[in-house]
Amino acid sequence: MSELLDTIRNAGAPFGLNLVAATAVERYDASITSGHRASELAPGARSIVLVGNGGGSLWAALKRHAERNPGWWEREHPLDEFTRVIVEGSIAAPIRASGARCVVVYPFVHDSRTLNFVQLARVAGLTGPSIIGVSLHPQFGPWIAFRAALLVDELIDSPGPAINFDPCPTCTSRSCIKACPVNAVSIERGWDIPKCLTHRVEVERDCISRCHARVACVIGPDHIYPDDELAYHQTRSLRAMRPWYEANIKKST
């Protein structure tokens, strides 16, 4: 096991950053058909360490941080900004202080300096696909998120437990399909984005505080986010999706 990887795991764990896996830059770049290559962001980097959270422990850490820092919830992106504080201060800074290079990339920065985090997670064995449109972890199910990727010069190959993990085709319960109030999930089509989004924008009350299909997933039910975190993510995702709905769905009807 890499000492650097242990350092990253130990630094992130107290704040709920409890999912860490690493893969070679070459392996990730080979899986990308166009754009978002790690070698373009950090020439010479040999590995990508993917850092994420599973369950509600990151949210709990954020709430403790907000209690110590009045006004934190009034920030535009309190969770993302808290992520930066932890990753930059507790993880990246000590690595850089040791003399090693560490380039940090965030999934919530939507510009050319990013990576395909969904593909990265699959290559690194952290998650697999699902028919509900979110990535699945073998233990935490859909209750995970990608928080940062660290591009480092050390070659580290330490995959997570989800190599070739693809549970939906063999799931017998398929409770997620039954739970969706607008039938926007199916084993044949997966997640029907236009149907889901139209319902969320035009009806909204059914799904304003949570995605019922996600909550019904049979993998990792003990790790479901707390109610206030569910509402936080659901409200913000709708806010981000509404302009796309207006431009691509409503405009065509």
C-alpha positions as CSV (number, residue, x, y, z in Angstrom):
1,M,0.0,0.0,0.0
2,S,1.2,3.5,-0.9
3,E,2.2,5.7,2.0
4,L,0.7,8.7,0.1
5,L,-2.6,6.9,-0.3
6,D,-2.7,6.2,3.4
7,T,-2.0,9.9,4.1
8,I,-4.9,10.9,1.9
9,R,-7.3,8.3,3.5
10,N,-6.3,9.3,7.0
11,A,-6.6,13.0,6.3
12,G,-10.1,12.8,4.7
13,A,-11.7,10.2,7.0
14,P,-12.5,12.5,10.0
15,F,-14.5,14.8,7.6
16,G,-16.5,12.0,5.9
17,L,-14.3,11.7,2.8
18,N,-14.3,8.0,3.3
19,L,-14.1,6.7,-0.3
20,V,-10.6,6.7,-1.9
21,A,-9.3,4.8,-4.9
22,A,-6.4,5.3,-7.3
23,T,-5.7,4.5,-10.9
24,A,-2.9,5.2,-13.4
25,V,-3.3,8.3,-15.5
26,E,-2.7,6.2,-18.6
27,R,-5.5,3.9,-17.8
28,Y,-8.0,6.7,-17.3
29,D,-6.9,8.6,-20.3
30,A,-7.2,5.5,-22.5
31,S,-10.8,5.2,-21.5
32,I,-11.7,8.7,-22.6
33,T,-12.8,9.2,-26.2
34,S,-12.3,13.0,-26.2
35,G,-11.5,15.8,-23.8
36,H,-11.0,15.8,-20.0
37,R,-7.7,13.9,-20.1
38,A,-5.6,14.0,-17.0
39,S,-2.3,14.2,-18.8
40,E,-3.5,17.6,-20.3
41,L,-4.3,19.0,-16.9
42,A,-1.1,17.8,-15.1
43,P,1.6,16.8,-17.6
44,G,3.9,14.3,-15.9
45,A,1.4,13.1,-13.3
46,R,1.3,9.3,-13.1
47,S,-1.8,8.6,-11.0
48,I,-5.2,10.0,-10.1
49,V,-6.5,9.5,-6.6
50,L,-10.3,9.9,-6.5
51,V,-11.8,11.1,-3.2
52,G,-15.5,10.9,-2.4
53,N,-17.9,10.4,0.4
54,G,-20.3,7.6,1.2
55,G,-23.3,8.0,3.5
56,G,-24.0,11.1,5.6
57,S,-20.7,11.6,7.5
58,L,-19.5,14.5,5.2
59,W,-22.8,16.3,5.8
60,A,-22.4,15.8,9.5
61,A,-18.9,17.3,9.3
62,L,-20.3,20.2,7.3
63,K,-22.9,21.0,9.9
64,R,-20.3,21.0,12.6
65,H,-18.2,23.3,10.5
66,A,-21.1,25.6,9.9
67,E,-21.8,25.8,13.6
68,R,-18.3,27.1,14.2
69,N,-18.5,29.5,11.3
70,P,-21.7,31.6,11.5
71,G,-23.0,32.6,8.1
72,W,-21.6,29.5,6.3
73,W,-25.0,28.4,5.1
74,E,-25.6,31.7,3.4
75,R,-22.7,31.0,1.0
76,E,-23.8,30.2,-2.5
77,H,-22.3,26.7,-2.4
78,P,-21.7,25.7,1.3
79,L,-21.0,22.0,0.7
80,D,-18.6,22.6,-2.2
81,E,-16.8,25.3,-0.4
82,F,-16.4,23.1,2.7
83,T,-15.0,20.4,0.4
84,R,-12.4,22.8,-0.9
85,V,-11.4,23.8,2.7
86,I,-10.9,20.1,3.7
87,V,-9.2,19.0,0.5
88,E,-6.9,22.0,0.1
89,G,-6.1,22.4,3.8
90,S,-6.1,18.9,5.2
91,I,-5.1,16.7,2.2
92,A,-3.3,18.6,-0.6
93,A,-1.3,21.0,1.6
94,P,0.5,18.3,3.6
95,I,1.3,16.5,0.3
96,R,2.8,19.7,-1.2
97,A,4.6,20.4,2.0
98,S,6.4,17.1,1.6
99,G,7.8,18.3,-1.7
100,A,5.4,16.2,-3.9
101,R,3.3,17.7,-6.6
102,C,-0.5,17.5,-6.2
103,V,-2.9,19.0,-8.7
104,V,-6.5,19.1,-7.4
105,V,-9.5,18.8,-9.7
106,Y,-13.1,19.2,-8.6
107,P,-16.3,17.8,-10.2
108,F,-18.2,21.0,-9.3
109,V,-16.0,23.2,-11.4
110,H,-17.5,23.1,-14.8
111,D,-14.8,24.3,-17.2
112,S,-12.0,22.8,-19.2
113,R,-10.0,22.0,-16.1
114,T,-12.0,19.0,-15.1
115,L,-12.2,15.3,-15.6
116,N,-15.0,12.8,-16.4
117,F,-15.6,11.8,-12.8
118,V,-18.2,9.1,-13.7
119,Q,-15.7,7.4,-16.0
120,L,-12.9,7.9,-13.5
121,A,-14.8,6.2,-10.8
122,R,-15.5,3.2,-12.9
123,V,-11.9,2.9,-14.1
124,A,-10.7,3.3,-10.4
125,G,-13.2,0.7,-9.2
126,L,-15.1,3.0,-7.0
127,T,-18.6,2.8,-8.5
128,G,-20.6,1.0,-11.2
129,P,-23.6,2.2,-13.3
130,S,-27.3,2.1,-12.4
131,I,-30.6,2.5,-14.3
132,I,-31.6,5.5,-12.1
133,G,-28.8,7.7,-13.5
134,V,-26.5,7.8,-10.5
135,S,-23.4,5.8,-9.7
136,L,-23.5,2.8,-7.3
137,H,-21.0,1.7,-4.7
138,P,-21.2,-1.9,-3.5
139,Q,-21.6,-0.8,0.2
140,F,-23.1,2.6,0.1
141,G,-25.3,2.1,-3.0
142,P,-26.4,5.4,-4.5
143,W,-25.5,7.4,-1.4
144,I,-22.1,8.5,-2.6
145,A,-20.6,11.5,-4.3
146,F,-17.3,12.4,-6.0
147,R,-15.6,15.3,-4.3
148,A,-12.1,15.7,-5.7
149,A,-9.4,14.1,-7.8
150,L,-5.7,14.5,-6.9
151,L,-3.2,14.1,-9.8
152,V,0.1,13.0,-8.3
153,D,3.5,12.0,-9.6
154,E,3.7,8.7,-7.8
155,L,2.4,5.6,-9.6
156,I,-0.4,4.1,-7.5
157,D,-2.8,1.4,-8.6
158,S,-5.3,0.8,-5.8
159,P,-8.8,0.1,-7.2
160,G,-11.9,0.2,-5.1
161,P,-14.4,-2.7,-4.7
162,A,-16.5,-1.9,-7.7
163,I,-14.5,-3.3,-10.7
164,N,-17.1,-4.7,-13.1
165,F,-19.8,-3.9,-10.6
166,D,-23.1,-3.7,-12.5
167,P,-26.0,-4.8,-10.3
168,C,-29.1,-3.5,-12.0
169,P,-29.4,-6.2,-14.8
170,T,-29.6,-9.0,-12.2
171,C,-31.6,-7.2,-9.5
172,T,-34.9,-9.0,-8.8
173,S,-36.5,-6.4,-6.6
174,R,-36.3,-3.4,-9.0
175,S,-38.0,-1.4,-6.3
176,C,-36.6,1.8,-7.9
177,I,-38.8,1.3,-10.9
178,K,-41.9,0.9,-8.9
179,A,-41.1,3.9,-6.7
180,C,-40.8,6.5,-9.4
181,P,-44.1,8.5,-9.5
182,V,-43.8,9.2,-13.2
183,N,-42.4,5.9,-14.5
184,A,-39.1,7.5,-15.6
185,V,-37.0,4.5,-14.7
186,S,-37.0,1.2,-16.6
187,I,-34.6,-1.7,-17.1
188,E,-34.7,-1.2,-20.9
189,R,-34.2,2.6,-21.1
190,G,-32.6,3.4,-17.8
191,W,-33.3,6.9,-16.6
192,D,-35.7,8.8,-18.9
193,I,-34.3,12.3,-18.3
194,P,-37.0,14.3,-20.2
195,K,-39.9,12.5,-18.4
196,C,-38.2,12.9,-15.0
197,L,-37.3,16.5,-15.5
198,T,-40.7,17.5,-16.9
199,H,-42.4,16.0,-13.9
200,R,-40.0,17.7,-11.5
201,V,-40.4,21.1,-13.0
202,E,-44.1,21.1,-13.8
203,V,-45.4,19.0,-10.8
204,E,-42.5,19.2,-8.3
205,R,-44.4,18.3,-5.1
206,D,-43.9,14.5,-5.6
207,C,-40.1,14.9,-5.8
208,I,-39.2,18.2,-4.2
209,S,-37.4,16.7,-1.2
210,R,-36.0,13.4,-2.6
211,C,-35.8,11.2,-5.6
212,H,-38.1,8.3,-4.7
213,A,-36.3,5.9,-7.1
214,R,-33.0,6.6,-5.5
215,V,-34.4,6.1,-2.0
216,A,-35.9,2.8,-3.0
217,C,-32.6,1.3,-4.2
218,V,-32.0,-2.0,-2.4
219,I,-28.2,-1.4,-2.2
220,G,-26.9,0.5,0.8
221,P,-30.3,1.5,2.4
222,D,-28.6,2.0,5.8
223,H,-26.5,4.8,4.3
224,I,-29.2,7.0,2.9
225,Y,-28.5,10.7,3.4
226,P,-30.4,12.5,6.2
227,D,-33.6,14.3,5.2
228,D,-32.0,17.8,5.2
229,E,-29.2,16.6,3.0
230,L,-31.6,14.9,0.6
231,A,-33.6,18.2,0.3
232,Y,-30.4,20.2,-0.2
233,H,-29.2,18.1,-3.1
234,Q,-32.7,17.7,-4.7
235,T,-33.4,21.4,-4.6
236,R,-30.1,22.4,-6.1
237,S,-30.2,19.8,-8.8
238,L,-33.7,21.1,-9.9
239,R,-32.3,24.6,-9.9
240,A,-29.5,23.5,-12.2
241,M,-31.7,21.5,-14.5
242,R,-34.5,24.0,-14.9
243,P,-32.6,26.2,-17.6
244,W,-31.9,23.0,-19.6
245,Y,-35.6,22.1,-19.3
246,E,-36.6,25.5,-20.6
247,A,-34.2,25.4,-23.5
248,N,-34.5,21.8,-24.6
249,I,-37.9,20.3,-23.5
250,K,-40.4,23.1,-23.0
251,K,-39.2,24.9,-26.1
252,S,-39.8,21.9,-28.3
253,T,-43.4,21.2,-27.0
